[in-house]
Amino acid sequence: MNDQTQPTKTIERKIIETITYKNERAMRKDMNFKQNVLGWEVIDTDRTPQGFAPVKTIALGVLFLPLALFGKNKDVLTVTYKHGLTGIQAIFEANKKKAGLK
């Protein structure tokens, strides 16, 4: 019998996740949590303008033309995250951080 142990291979999987937010406050809160607690890395952020809501624009345009500018929809915010750990490992690491362990 051979007493030597076989070296183990570490396989690192990169998890990429894209999340869409409706407002900037929710985006910032979730980004802070994912980066500081769960260990995710932000790869990219994107703001997609959504244009004007037709019904609001027409109704406000009929009443008073300058008020039509208030009919604009809010932008959609998209954040792409990357994490090198699997989901269970990430939760384990987050719990270690909360407990103050290294």
Buried (B, 14 or more C-beta within 10 A) or exposed (E): EEEEEEEEEEEEEEEEEEBEBEEEEEBEEBBEEBEEBBBBEEEEEEEEEEEBBEEBBEEBBEEEEEBBEEBBEEBBBBBBBEBEBEEEEBEEBBEEBEEEEE
